[in-house]
């Protein structure tokens, strides 16, 4: 048995990929549930503050984490969300 295999015969890499797939689908389903894509469908630019207060209705840090996750998954682009100064 190799060091990267578990008793079930699945490699750690395969299990890791399953976990990543779960996290990705959870992020997508949360965005759908919060109607993020519907609210942004006009292709308008929104500030991070507008995203926080009008679209996601959550605190600042969770908003930043969630928007970062959406951007890193390619579900949003930085052209949709900008940080107001």
LODOPA-962465 format. One record per residue (C-alpha): x, y, z; residue number from 1. Coordinates in steps of 0.001 Angstrom, whole numbers, plus 500000, padded with zeros to 6 digits. Each point is the difference from the previous one (the first is absolute). Example, Ala and Ser with C-alpha at 12.3 -4.5 7.8 and 13.67 -1.06 7.14 Angstrom:
# residues 2
{px:512300, py:495500, pz:507800, pos:1} .
{px:501370, py:503440, pz:499340, pos:2} .
//
This chain:
# residues 85
{px:500000, py:500000, pz:500000, pos:1} .
{px:501393, py:503393, pz:499019, pos:2} .
{px:500095, py:502839, pz:502497, pos:3} .
{px:497443, py:501998, pz:497987, pos:4} .
{px:497362, py:497273, pz:500104, pos:5} .
{px:497379, py:499406, pz:502632, pos:6} .
{px:498535, py:496617, pz:500978, pos:7} .
{px:497079, py:500471, pz:497605, pos:8} .
{px:502446, py:500134, pz:497090, pos:9} .
{px:499269, py:503680, pz:499331, pos:10} .
{px:503016, py:502256, pz:499826, pos:11} .
{px:500214, py:503050, pz:502189, pos:12} .
{px:500043, py:502074, pz:496819, pos:13} .
{px:496645, py:498565, pz:498905, pos:14} .
{px:498486, py:500720, pz:503410, pos:15} .
{px:501444, py:503520, pz:499935, pos:16} .
{px:498485, py:500565, pz:496538, pos:17} .
{px:496600, py:498858, pz:501301, pos:18} .
{px:500245, py:502459, pz:502889, pos:19} .
{px:500913, py:502835, pz:497631, pos:20} .
{px:497072, py:499065, pz:497767, pos:21} .
{px:497688, py:500151, pz:503002, pos:22} .
{px:501316, py:503433, pz:501020, pos:23} .
{px:499635, py:501279, pz:496437, pos:24} .
{px:496433, py:498754, pz:499658, pos:25} .
{px:499123, py:501371, pz:503451, pos:26} .
{px:501302, py:503436, pz:498964, pos:27} .
{px:498013, py:499887, pz:496763, pos:28} .
{px:496795, py:498848, pz:501694, pos:29} .
{px:500339, py:502696, pz:502669, pos:30} .
{px:500362, py:502654, pz:497289, pos:31} .
{px:496919, py:498622, pz:498239, pos:32} .
{px:498027, py:499897, pz:503263, pos:33} .
{px:500964, py:503614, pz:500741, pos:34} .
{px:499031, py:500928, pz:496406, pos:35} .
{px:503398, py:501601, pz:499404, pos:36} .
{px:499923, py:499381, pz:496255, pos:37} .
{px:496413, py:501246, pz:499643, pos:38} .
{px:500820, py:503178, pz:501901, pos:39} .
{px:503085, py:500573, pz:497837, pos:40} .
{px:498302, py:499040, pz:496726, pos:41} .
{px:499903, py:503579, pz:498737, pos:42} .
{px:503762, py:499726, pz:499567, pos:43} .
{px:500431, py:503069, pz:502172, pos:44} .
{px:503010, py:500726, pz:502136, pos:45} .
{px:499470, py:499876, pz:503747, pos:46} .
{px:502292, py:500992, pz:502805, pos:47} .
{px:500995, py:497510, pz:502642, pos:48} .
{px:497870, py:502018, pz:502427, pos:49} .
{px:496960, py:499747, pz:497695, pos:50} .
{px:500628, py:496275, pz:499677, pos:51} .
{px:500112, py:499720, pz:503770, pos:52} .
{px:496971, py:502136, pz:500850, pos:53} .
{px:497672, py:499567, pz:497008, pos:54} .
{px:500760, py:496616, pz:498453, pos:55} .
{px:501449, py:497700, pz:502645, pos:56} .
{px:498751, py:501764, pz:503139, pos:57} .
{px:502862, py:498757, pz:502157, pos:58} .
{px:502853, py:501423, pz:502016, pos:59} .
{px:503128, py:501370, pz:498313, pos:60} .
{px:502442, py:497137, pz:500598, pos:61} .
{px:497662, py:497183, pz:498854, pos:62} .
{px:499156, py:502117, pz:496944, pos:63} .
{px:503667, py:500371, pz:499097, pos:64} .
{px:500609, py:496258, pz:500459, pos:65} .
{px:496920, py:499034, pz:497969, pos:66} .
{px:500705, py:502438, pz:497155, pos:67} .
{px:503613, py:498814, pz:499905, pos:68} .
{px:498769, py:496405, pz:499730, pos:69} .
{px:497611, py:500907, pz:497159, pos:70} .
{px:502756, py:501834, pz:498124, pos:71} .
{px:502523, py:497198, pz:500518, pos:72} .
{px:497486, py:497489, pz:498616, pos:73} .
{px:499425, py:502222, pz:496964, pos:74} .
{px:496331, py:500585, pz:500898, pos:75} .
{px:500549, py:503756, pz:500351, pos:76} .
{px:502651, py:502252, pz:498593, pos:77} .
{px:501641, py:502927, pz:501661, pos:78} .
{px:498305, py:502187, pz:497391, pos:79} .
{px:496677, py:499159, pz:501710, pos:80} .
{px:501203, py:501011, pz:503449, pos:81} .
{px:502328, py:502822, pz:500853, pos:82} .
{px:501209, py:501211, pz:503375, pos:83} .
{px:498852, py:503510, pz:500739, pos:84} .
{px:502536, py:502262, pz:501626, pos:85} .
//
